[in-house]
Amino acid sequence: MIRNILIALSIAALAACGGDDDATVTQAAISTQSNSGDTRVAKQLFGNIPTPSPQSSEPLGFYSRGCQAGAVQLPETGPTWQAMRLSRNRNWGQPELIDYVQDLSRFAATLPGWEGLYVGDLSQPRGGPMLTGHASHQVGLDADIWMLPPDRLNLSRQERENISSISMRRRAGAFTNSSWTPQHEAVLRAAASDPRVARIFVFPGAKVAMCNNATGDRSWLNKIRPWYGHHYHFHVRLNCPPGAVGCEDQPAPPAGDGCADAQQWVNNILNPPPPDPNATPRPPRGPVTMAQLPGQCLSVLNAN
């Protein structure tokens, strides 16, 4: 299972993107000490800045411990996409992420019944921890793509606040439901086949369904990882861009298609293993402080 594979696993139970951080944070990501001892709560600072920093584009730190300089905004509406929940101001990312989302939306628009993509949260204008929801999405390289197939791309701002995506899961995520279509599989296959992608998080039943249906080249399945939640949307995570020396990649998924691992997730949903009587409760963690972010994030925060 994923949590047995990754090193120094850090898990967060999330409301908006439930548990999308099968992630590890190393000291290498915290490379400068200009913020040493800064106990200010980072989400209160980054979550209230409405504009990006006037700096060269760069992801800084790790997906769940970082920030982004020089972010680019995904336009609210394009020929094959709409950004949702505009009041959150989370349609910002690194140029590579914006290009990726637009490319994927153009592919989605070629599928029957899909006008493109409804795009959920990317990152805040300067990344960093969010006031609500995600523990990741901090460096401008994560995107949530709604499972709801768009039938029109002229939603008003208010409609984008009110409309909801649809769930694809059945039996608590062990299986897909009747809303799951070959087009969903095609979008996910295209999403995972892009070399810019590090991994994609989706509920276990969807991964097993794709494993059962995939023919020909199965290498793309390696990047599709089962994870908690992720039945109203799937979560795309890009690799650190070439030359981004301040960015820390997540360790690559283990070799193979990962289908046996996904099936084990499903088995555990249907027949939960007994709790470990010797398990040590995880101590509660406080909010991330500025001192826990890369030192470069202080300059991103303060840039005018």
For each residue, the residues with C-beta under 8 A, 3 or more apart:
1: 4 5 261 264 265
2: 5 6 9 22 225 226 227 261
3: 6 9 11 22
4: 1
5: 1 2 253 254
6: 2 3 9 22 23 24 250 251
7: 24 251
8: 24 25 26
9: 2 3 6 22 23 24
10: 21 23 24 25 64
11: 3 19 21 22
12: 19 21 64 135 136
13: 18 19 228
14: 17 18 19 20 21 133 134 135 229
15: 18 132 133
16: 121 132 133 134
17: 14 20 121 133 134 136 137 144 229 230 233 235
18: 13 14 15 228 229 230
19: 11 12 13 14 227 228 229
20: 14 17 134 135 136 142 201 227 229 230 235
21: 10 11 12 14 63 64 135 136
22: 2 3 6 9 11 201 225 227
23: 6 9 10 62 63 64 136 250
24: 6 7 8 9 10 62 250 251
25: 8 10 29 62 64 65 248
26: 8 29 62 248
27: 30
28: 31 248
29: 25 26 61 62 65 66 248 294
30: 27 61 65 292 293 294 295
31: 28 246 294 295 296
32: 35 294 295 296
33: 36 295
34: 295 296 298 299
35: 32 38 290 291 293 295 297 298
36: 33 291 295
37: 291
38: 35 289 290 291 298
39: 289 290 291
40: 44 45 289 290
41: 44 45 287 288 289
42: 45 46 128 129 287 288 289 290 292 293 297
43: 46 47 128 129 130 131 287 288
44: 40 41 47 48 131
45: 40 41 42 48 49 128 290 301
46: 42 43 49 67 124 126 127 128 129 130 301
47: 43 44 124 128 129 130 131
48: 44 45 131
49: 45 46 124 125 126 301
50: 89 125
51: 125
52: 68 70 71 72 73 92 125 126
53: 69 70 71 125 126 300 303
54: 70 303 304
55: 58 69 70 299 300 303
56: 69 70
57: 68 69 70 71 72 94 95
58: 55 68 69 70 94 244 246 247
59: 66 68 94 127 139 140 141 240 241 244 246 247
60: 66 67 68 69 127 139 246 247 294 296 297 300
61: 29 30 65 66 67 138 139 246 247 248 293 294 296 297
62: 23 24 25 26 29 65 66 138 139 248 250
63: 21 23 66 136 137 138 139 141 142 237 250
64: 10 12 21 23 25 135 136 138
65: 25 29 30 61 62 138 288 292 293 294
66: 29 59 60 61 62 63 127 128 138 139 247 248 293 294 297
67: 46 60 61 126 127 128 138 139 293 294 296 297 300 301
68: 52 57 58 59 60 71 92 93 94 123 126 127 128 138 139 140 300
69: 53 55 56 57 58 60 126 296 299 300 303
70: 52 53 54 55 56 57 58
71: 52 53 57 68 92 93 94 123 125 126 127 140
72: 52 57 92 93 94 95 98
73: 52 91 92 98 125
74: 78 81 83 91 92 93 98 101 102 119 122
75: 78 83
76: 82 83 86 91
77: 81 82 83 153 154
78: 74 75 81 82 102 105 116 153
79: 109 116 153
80: 102 105 106 108 109 115 116 117 153
81: 74 77 78 101 102 105 116 117 118 119 153
82: 76 77 78 116 117 118 119 150 153 155 160
83: 74 75 76 77 86 91 119 160
84: 118 119 120 146 160 163
85: 88 90 120 121 160 161
86: 76 83 89 91 157 160 161
87: 161
88: 85 121
89: 50 86 92 124 125
90: 85 121 122 123 124 130 137
91: 73 74 76 83 86 119 121 122
92: 52 68 71 72 73 74 89 122 123 124 125 127 140
93: 68 71 72 74 96 97 98 101 122 123 140 141 143
94: 57 58 59 68 71 72 97 98 139 140 141 238 241
95: 57 72 98 99
96: 93 99 100 141 196 238 241
97: 93 94 100 101 122 140 141 142 143 238
98: 72 73 74 93 94 95 101 102
99: 95 96 102 103
100: 96 97 103 104 143 194 196 197 236 238
101: 74 81 93 97 98 104 105 117 119 122 143 145
102: 74 78 80 81 98 99 105 106
103: 99 100 106 107 194
104: 100 101 107 108 117 145 187 190 191 194 236
105: 78 80 81 101 102 108 109 116 117 119
106: 80 102 103 109 110 116
107: 103 104 110 111 187 190
108: 80 104 105 111 114 116 117 187 190
109: 79 80 105 106 114 115 116
110: 106 107 114
111: 107 108 114 183 186 187
112: 183
113: 149 151 181 183
114: 108 109 110 111 117 149 150 183 187
115: 80 109 149 150 151 152 153
116: 78 79 80 81 82 105 106 108 109 150 153
117: 80 81 82 101 104 105 108 114 145 146 150 187
118: 81 82 84 145 146 148 150 165
119: 74 81 82 83 84 91 101 105 122 143 144 145 146
120: 84 85 143 144 145 146 165 233
121: 16 17 85 88 90 91 133 134 137 143 144
122: 74 90 91 92 93 97 101 119 137 140 142 143 144
123: 68 71 90 92 93 127 137 138 139 140 142
124: 46 47 49 89 90 92 127 128 130 137
125: 49 50 51 52 53 71 73 89 92
126: 46 49 52 53 67 68 69 71 300 301
127: 46 59 60 66 67 68 71 92 123 124 137 138 139 140 300
128: 42 43 45 46 47 66 67 68 124 138 293 297 300 301
129: 42 43 46 47 135 138 287 288
130: 43 46 47 90 124 133 134 137 138
131: 43 44 47 48
132: 15 16
133: 14 15 16 17 121 130
134: 14 16 17 20 121 130 137 142
135: 12 14 20 21 64 129
136: 12 17 20 21 23 63 64 142 237
137: 17 63 90 121 122 123 124 127 130 134 142
138: 61 62 63 64 65 66 67 68 123 127 128 129 130 142
139: 59 60 61 62 63 66 67 68 94 123 127 142 247
140: 59 68 71 92 93 94 97 122 123 127
141: 59 63 93 94 96 97 237 238 239 240 247
142: 20 63 97 122 123 134 136 137 138 139 235 236 237 238
143: 93 97 100 101 119 120 121 122 235 236
144: 17 119 120 121 122 233 234 235 236
145: 101 104 117 118 119 120 187 191 233 234 235 236
146: 84 117 118 119 120 165 232 233
147: 165 166 167 168 179 184 231 232 233 234
148: 118 163 164 165 166
149: 113 114 115 181 183
150: 82 114 115 116 117 118 153
151: 113 115
152: 115 155
153: 77 78 79 80 81 82 115 116 150
154: 77
155: 82 152 159 160 163
156: 159 160
157: 86 160 161
158: 161 162
159: 155 156 162 163
160: 82 83 84 85 86 155 156 157 163
161: 85 86 87 157 158
162: 158 159
163: 84 148 155 159 160
164: 148 232
165: 118 120 146 147 148 232 233
166: 147 148 179 232
167: 147 177 179 231 232
168: 147 176 177 179 180 184 203 206 231 232
169: 172 173 174 175 176 177 203 205 206 231
170: 174 175 176 177 205
171: 174 175 205 269 270
172: 169 269
173: 169 203 204 205 231 269
174: 169 170 171 204 205 266 269 270
175: 169 170 171 205 208 209 266
176: 168 169 170 179 180 205 206 209
177: 167 168 169 170 180
178:
179: 147 166 167 168 176
180: 168 176 177 184 185 206 209
181: 113 149 184 185
182: 185 186 213
183: 111 112 113 114 149 186 187
184: 147 168 180 181 187 188 206
185: 180 181 182 188 189 209 210 213
186: 111 182 183 189 190
187: 104 107 108 111 114 117 145 183 184 190 191
188: 184 185 191 192 200 202 206 210 224 234
189: 185 186 192 193 210 214 220
190: 104 107 108 186 187 193 194
191: 104 145 187 188 194 197 200 234 236
192: 188 189 197 200 220 221 222 223 224
193: 189 190 197 220
194: 100 103 104 190 191 197
195:
196: 96 100 238 239
197: 100 191 192 193 194 200 223 236 237 238 239
198: 223 237 238 239 249 250 252
199: 223 224 225 237 250 253
200: 188 191 192 197 223 224 225 234 235 236 237
201: 20 22 225 226 227 230 234 235 237
202: 188 206 207 224 225 226 227 230 231 234 235
203: 168 169 173 206 207 226 227 228 229 230 231
204: 173 174 207 208 226 262 265 266 269
205: 169 170 171 173 174 175 176 208 209 266
206: 168 169 176 180 184 188 202 203 209 210 224 231 234
207: 202 203 204 210 211 221 224 225 226 258 259 262 265
208: 175 204 205 211 212 259 262 263 266
209: 175 176 180 185 205 206 212 213
210: 185 188 189 206 207 213 214 221 224
211: 207 208 214 221 257 259 262 263
212: 208 209
213: 182 185 209 210
214: 189 210 211 218 221 257
215:
216:
217: 220
218: 214 221 257
219: 222 257
220: 189 192 193 217 223 224
221: 192 207 210 211 214 218 224 257 258 259
222: 192 219 253 255 256 257 258
223: 192 197 198 199 200 220 253
224: 188 192 199 200 202 206 207 210 220 221 258
225: 2 22 199 200 201 202 207 253 258
226: 2 201 202 203 204 207 258 261 262 265
227: 2 19 20 22 201 202 203 230 235
228: 13 18 19 203
229: 14 17 18 19 20 203 232
230: 17 18 20 201 202 203 227 233 234 235
231: 147 167 168 169 173 202 203 206
232: 146 147 164 165 166 167 168 229
233: 17 120 144 145 146 147 165 230
234: 144 145 147 188 191 200 201 202 206 230
235: 17 20 142 143 144 145 200 201 202 227 230
236: 100 104 142 143 144 145 191 197 200
237: 63 136 141 142 197 198 199 200 201 250
238: 94 96 97 100 141 142 196 197 198 241
239: 141 196 197 198 249
240: 59 141 244 247 248 249
241: 59 94 96 238 244 247
242:
243:
244: 58 59 240 241 247
245:
246: 31 58 59 60 61 294 296
247: 58 59 60 61 66 139 141 240 241 244
248: 25 26 28 29 61 62 66 240
249: 198 239 240 252
250: 6 23 24 62 63 198 199 237
251: 6 7 24
252: 198 249
253: 5 199 222 223 225 258
254: 5 258
255: 222
256: 222 259 260
257: 211 214 218 219 221 222
258: 207 221 222 224 225 226 253 254 261 262
259: 207 208 211 221 256 262 263
260: 256 263 264
261: 1 2 226 258 264 265
262: 204 207 208 211 226 258 259 265 266
263: 208 211 259 260 266 267
264: 1 260 261 267 268
265: 1 204 207 226 261 262 268 269
266: 174 175 204 205 208 262 263 269 270
267: 263 264 270 271
268: 264 265 271 272 273
269: 171 172 173 174 204 265 266 272
270: 171 174 266 267
271: 267 268
272: 268 269
273: 268
274:
275: 279
276: 279
277:
278:
279: 275 276
280:
281:
282: 285
283:
284:
285: 282
286: 289
287: 41 42 43 129
288: 41 42 43 65 129 292 293
289: 38 39 40 41 42 286 292 293
290: 35 38 39 40 42 45 293 297 298 301
291: 35 36 37 38 39
292: 30 42 65 288 289
293: 30 35 42 61 65 66 67 128 288 289 290 297 298
294: 29 30 31 32 60 61 65 66 67 246 297
295: 30 31 32 33 34 35 36 298
296: 31 32 34 60 61 67 69 246 299 300
297: 35 42 60 61 66 67 128 290 293 294 300 301
298: 34 35 38 290 293 295 301 302
299: 34 55 69 296 302 303
300: 53 55 60 67 68 69 126 127 128 296 297 303
301: 45 46 49 67 126 128 290 297 298
302: 298 299
303: 53 54 55 69 299 300
304: 54
